């Protein structure tokens, strides 16, 4: 009688364990692949402790890079696909701890934008390749000196990658390697008070430099600058809660409470996402006057356009965008380039496609100064 095909793998496994198990007893000591030495950050392998799991992961990574550095003095390429600062801190600590330094980093498109994860979050569309080699470290440096070098290098990288079409998290993470490469040239980098600079400090500096580079030349109020900058760095998807506080510290006069009070970000549990025009309109944003934030003016126009409320829209355009070179239209042009496919982009494209008609006809609308444009 012939045995069913599904039985064969069982017999093969039993034969392999009995035969090869005598020769390689350690390899067959457990019924499954040993998990204790895996290079993972799974806390259930470490007494349910996140701290122990992270320490284990960083130590294992360092051991791996140590072994690589021991075997070669040539360039080593590492592909990394993670956008969180914490994950990059771990990677960079391990590389530097293994006596290597990052000499460059660049993104490569490796992910489908329409995959389920890509549609649901501010996920990477590319993987970042980090090149490393044993460093020639040259003593000590001041944080001020390294900070200046990082800002120059990250600004140059942002401008280059932006022209190549990289946006969002891909653009930011590619800059992390550039920041660490400047740091890794020295044995130690110290602040003015004598404290040693850590990798996490550098990555925050890289984030700030990238943000400032992206907004260079963009004239607008702080709320609009924040909205455009966040859109470029994180898209419309969910991000970790602490990102908002970090962004608010990047050379802006508004703080985290201002950002949430103005409904620029929407909280969802421990995460947040950039508010769409409909989410903000529901909270009765302003935007009816020329002195109101540009993003408010623009998103009010988006709502009026979707509702096909031409009369109100023409009144609104007369107030905030009666000239083609108004900042109102420049913000719409920026949103068109940055917004992902969806309702927001559709309304922006509609307004821009009809800009000439709206500007031409807004002068024909009689505006009563006592009239308010509330919804």
Secondary structure, DSSP 8 states (H G I E B T S, - for coil): ----HHHHHHHHHHHHHHHHHHH-TTTTSSSS---TT-S---GGGTTT-HHHHHHHHHHHHHHHHHHHHHH-SS-EEEEE----HHHHHHHHHHHHHTTEEEEEEEEEE-S-TTSHHHHHBS--SEEEEEEEEE----SEEEHHHHHHHHHHHHHHHHHHHHHTT--HHHHHHHHHHHHHHHHTTSSEEE-TTS-B--HHHHHHHHHHHHHHHHHTT----HHHHHHHHHHHHHTTSBEETHHHHHHHTTT-S--HHHHHHTTSEEEETTEEEE--HHHHHTTT---SSTTS-HHHHHHHHHHHHHTT-HHHHHHHHHHH--STTSHHHHHHHHHHHH--SSHHHHHHHHHHHTHHHHHHHHTTS---TT-----
